[in-house]
Amino acid sequence: MEKSKIPYVFLTSHAFSGSTLTSFLLGAHPEIATVGMLTGPAEHLDLNNYRCSCGQLFQQDPFWQAVTQAVNRYGISYSLEKHMGTRIELGSNKLMRRLRTDSLRSNSLEKYRDWLMFNLWPGHKQEMQRLVRRNEIFARAILDVSGKPVFLDTSKDPMRMRYLRLSPHIDLYVIHLIRDVRGVVASILSRRDDMDVKQATNHWLVAEHNIRRHLETIPSNRQIEVQYKDITTNTLETLNRLFSFIGVQPLQELADFREVDNHILGNKMRKQGTSEIRVDERWRTVLSEKQLEIIDHITGPKIKGWLKTA
């Protein structure tokens, strides 16, 4: 069975676009297994104190203990005292990661870079194959433990689209989740003192450009675009559109996603107790008219037709 292909659904978006909520909602489906971001807890976090969305400490959670055992049965060495090692990046420092695996903001440059690395540096190719294999095995182990057939990864980074496709055992589907740029900018400004509205808007714009250029390499029947606002205001219909795309049965009604057994890794929203689904439009009150004008000036000429705006 290890040689069978995994239906692997990858969600890509800018940060602060609702990916954690979407992972809860999609993961409540009886045929979809997810842990949110397969990249796992951020490297700077202390795993001794990190909690899963179920409330258990990560290292003491029976689900993650079972996943660890399954991963090791597949021949990958892993323990819950370590980070998952599933980020698709190679290089011992920032410069080497940029040269080897990071975004070059161009499909042509990345294609040429990968060709050079794979053909002139056999060790790089072997490391990449092992890294992609590690992602595949973690996904397969999570499916084994959950007993579900479809895996969802909400790690967001569009470079994962490029490299996950190297696995002959990953059957890739991509969901492109989009949130109104104004909402994203408001979220960035509330968390980043080092950014102003112009920088935050350009940060969103670069991320969207990178996502869209990577989507150019994905067959049209293997990608779908969904608006965060539709998920929060027209939830069941929007989810059923995604379920149809993924190839699982539609739902007649929504379950309380907080009552479903879940083991989501990601931002702090995973630990909130409420299951209320509502659109976050705080940007309407926290952004000034001047800030809104700056956002529109930067994005207007470049993203016409990209978004449905409120």
C-alpha positions in Angstrom: 0.0 0.0 0.0 3.0 2.3 0.5 3.3 2.6 -3.3 -0.2 3.9 -3.7 -0.7 7.6 -4.3 -1.8 9.8 -1.4 -4.6 12.3 -2.2 -2.7 15.3 -0.9 -4.5 18.6 -0.6 -2.3 21.6 -0.2 -3.7 24.9 1.0 -1.7 28.0 0.0 -2.3 31.6 1.1 -0.7 34.6 2.7 -0.5 34.4 6.5 -3.5 35.9 8.4 -5.9 34.7 5.7 -7.9 32.1 7.7 -6.0 28.9 7.0 -6.3 27.7 10.6 -10.1 28.1 10.6 -10.3 26.4 7.1 -8.2 23.5 8.3 -10.6 22.9 11.2 -13.6 23.1 8.9 -12.2 20.8 6.2 -10.7 18.5 8.8 -14.1 17.9 10.4 -15.1 16.0 7.2 -15.1 12.2 7.9 -12.8 11.6 4.9 -10.2 14.3 5.4 -7.3 14.1 7.9 -5.3 17.2 8.8 -2.9 18.5 11.4 -3.0 21.9 9.9 0.6 22.8 8.9 2.6 19.7 8.1 5.7 21.8 8.7 4.8 21.4 12.4 5.6 23.8 15.3 7.9 26.6 14.5 11.6 25.9 15.1 11.9 28.5 17.8 9.1 27.0 19.9 9.8 24.8 22.9 8.3 21.4 22.2 8.2 20.6 25.9 5.5 23.2 26.4 3.8 23.2 23.0 0.1 22.1 23.0 -1.9 20.5 20.2 -5.3 21.9 19.4 -6.8 19.0 21.4 -5.4 20.5 24.6 -2.8 17.9 25.2 0.9 18.6 25.4 2.3 17.8 22.0 4.8 15.2 23.4 2.1 13.5 25.5 -0.7 13.4 23.0 -1.6 9.8 22.2 -2.4 10.8 18.6 1.1 12.2 18.0 2.6 9.3 19.8 0.8 7.0 17.4 1.9 9.1 14.4 5.5 8.9 15.6 5.3 5.1 15.8 3.8 4.9 12.3 6.5 7.2 10.9 9.2 5.0 12.4 7.6 1.9 10.9 8.0 3.5 7.5 11.7 3.8 8.2 12.0 7.5 9.1 13.7 8.2 12.4 11.6 10.6 14.4 10.8 11.3 18.1 8.5 13.9 19.7 11.5 15.5 21.3 12.5 16.8 17.8 10.9 19.2 15.3 9.3 17.4 12.4 11.9 18.3 9.8 9.3 18.6 7.1 10.1 22.2 5.9 11.2 22.0 2.3 14.4 23.9 2.7 18.0 23.0 2.3 21.1 24.9 3.5 22.8 25.6 6.7 22.3 29.3 6.6 20.0 31.9 5.0 22.2 32.5 1.9 22.6 28.7 1.2 18.8 28.2 1.6 18.2 31.1 -0.8 20.5 29.5 -3.4 19.2 26.0 -3.0 15.5 26.0 -2.2 14.0 29.4 -1.4 11.9 31.5 -3.8 13.6 33.4 -6.6 10.3 35.0 -7.6 10.6 33.6 -11.1 9.5 30.2 -12.4 12.2 30.3 -15.1 15.0 31.1 -12.6 13.8 28.4 -10.2 13.6 25.9 -13.0 17.1 26.7 -14.1 18.4 26.7 -10.5 16.8 23.3 -9.8 18.2 21.8 -13.0 21.7 23.0 -12.1 21.4 21.7 -8.5 20.0 18.3 -9.5 22.5 17.7 -12.3 25.7 19.2 -11.0 25.3 18.4 -7.3 24.1 14.8 -6.8 24.1 15.3 -3.0 21.5 18.1 -3.3 19.2 15.9 -5.3 19.4 13.1 -2.8 18.7 15.5 0.1 15.7 16.9 -1.7 14.3 13.4 -2.4 14.7 12.4 1.2 13.0 15.6 2.4 10.0 15.1 0.0 9.9 11.5 1.1 9.8 12.6 4.7 6.7 14.8 4.0 5.1 11.9 2.2 5.7 9.5 5.1 4.3 12.0 7.7 1.2 12.4 5.6 0.9 8.7 5.1 1.3 8.0 8.9 -1.3 10.6 9.8 -3.7 8.9 7.3 -2.9 5.5 8.9 -3.6 6.8 12.4 -6.8 8.7 11.5 -8.2 6.0 9.3 -9.1 8.6 6.7 -8.2 8.6 2.9 -7.4 12.2 2.1 -4.7 14.4 3.6 -4.8 18.2 4.0 -1.7 20.3 4.5 -2.2 24.0 5.3 1.5 25.0 5.4 0.8 27.8 2.9 4.3 28.3 1.4 3.9 28.1 -2.4 7.4 26.6 -2.9 5.9 23.4 -1.5 3.9 23.0 -4.7 7.1 22.9 -6.7 8.8 20.2 -4.6 6.0 18.0 -3.4 5.3 17.2 -7.0 8.7 15.4 -7.1 7.1 12.5 -5.2 5.6 9.8 -7.4 3.4 8.9 -4.4 1.7 12.3 -3.9 -1.4 13.1 -5.9 -1.5 16.9 -5.4 -4.5 19.1 -5.2 -4.2 22.9 -4.4 -6.6 25.2 -2.7 -5.7 28.9 -3.0 -7.3 30.7 -0.1 -7.6 34.5 -0.5 -8.5 37.1 2.1 -9.2 40.8 1.3 -5.9 42.6 1.2 -7.2 45.2 3.7 -7.9 42.5 6.3 -4.5 41.0 5.8 -2.8 44.4 6.1 -4.7 45.2 9.3 -3.7 41.8 10.8 0.0 42.4 9.9 0.0 45.9 11.4 -1.5 44.6 14.7 1.3 42.1 15.0 4.3 43.7 13.4 5.6 46.9 14.9 8.4 47.0 12.3 6.0 47.3 9.3 4.0 50.3 8.0 1.0 50.0 5.7 3.0 50.3 2.5 5.4 47.5 3.6 2.5 45.3 4.7 0.7 45.8 1.5 3.8 44.9 -0.6 4.3 41.9 1.6 0.8 40.6 0.7 1.4 41.5 -3.0 4.7 39.6 -3.2 3.1 36.6 -1.6 0.1 36.6 -3.9 2.4 36.9 -6.9 4.5 34.0 -5.8 1.4 31.8 -5.2 -0.1 32.7 -8.6 3.1 32.0 -10.6 3.4 28.6 -8.9 -0.2 27.9 -9.7 0.7 28.3 -13.4 2.5 25.0 -13.1 -0.5 23.2 -11.6 -3.2 21.7 -14.0 -6.4 23.7 -13.9 -8.4 20.7 -12.7 -6.1 20.3 -9.7 -6.5 23.8 -8.3 -9.3 25.9 -6.9 -9.6 29.4 -5.6 -11.7 30.2 -2.5 -12.4 33.5 -0.7 -12.1 33.7 3.1 -15.2 35.8 3.1 -17.2 33.0 1.4 -16.0 30.5 4.0 -17.1 32.7 6.8 -20.4 33.9 5.4 -21.6 31.1 3.1 -19.9 28.3 4.9 -21.6 25.0 3.9 -22.0 25.8 0.2 -18.4 26.9 0.0 -17.1 23.9 1.8 -19.2 21.6 -0.4 -17.6 23.2 -3.4 -14.2 22.4 -1.9 -15.3 18.8 -1.1 -16.4 18.3 -4.6 -13.1 19.5 -5.9 -11.2 17.2 -3.5 -13.4 14.2 -4.4 -15.1 13.5 -1.1 -18.8 13.4 -0.3 -20.7 16.7 0.3 -22.2 17.4 3.7 -25.8 18.1 4.5 -25.0 20.1 7.6 -22.0 21.4 9.4 -20.7 19.6 12.5 -19.3 21.7 15.4 -15.7 21.5 14.4 -14.6 22.0 18.0 -16.4 18.8 19.0 -14.6 16.7 16.3 -11.4 15.0 17.3 -8.7 17.3 16.0 -4.9 17.7 16.3 -4.1 21.0 14.5 -0.7 22.6 14.6 -0.4 26.3 13.8 -1.2 29.7 15.3 -3.0 30.5 18.5 -6.5 30.2 17.0 -6.1 26.4 17.2 -6.6 26.7 21.0 -9.6 29.0 21.1 -12.7 27.4 22.6 -15.3 29.0 20.4 -16.7 27.4 17.2 -18.3 30.6 16.0 -17.7 31.3 12.3 -17.6 34.9 11.5 -15.9 37.2 9.0 -13.1 39.3 10.5 -13.6 42.8 9.1 -11.8 44.8 11.8 -9.9 46.6 9.0 -13.0 48.8 8.5 -12.4 50.4 11.9 -8.6 50.1 12.4 -7.4 51.4 9.0 -7.6 55.1 8.3 -8.8 56.6 5.1 -5.2 57.5 4.3 -4.1 53.9 4.9 -6.9 52.5 2.7 -5.8 55.0 -0.1 -2.2 53.7 0.1 -3.4 50.1 -0.1 -5.6 50.8 -3.1 -2.8 52.8 -4.8 -0.4 49.9 -4.5 -2.7 47.1 -5.3 -5.2 48.6 -7.7 -3.2 48.7 -10.9 -1.7 45.2 -10.3 -4.4 42.9 -9.0 -7.5 43.9 -11.1 -9.7 40.8 -11.3 -7.7 39.0 -8.6 -10.2 39.6 -5.7 -13.8 40.0 -4.9 -13.8 43.0 -2.6 -16.5 43.9 -0.1 
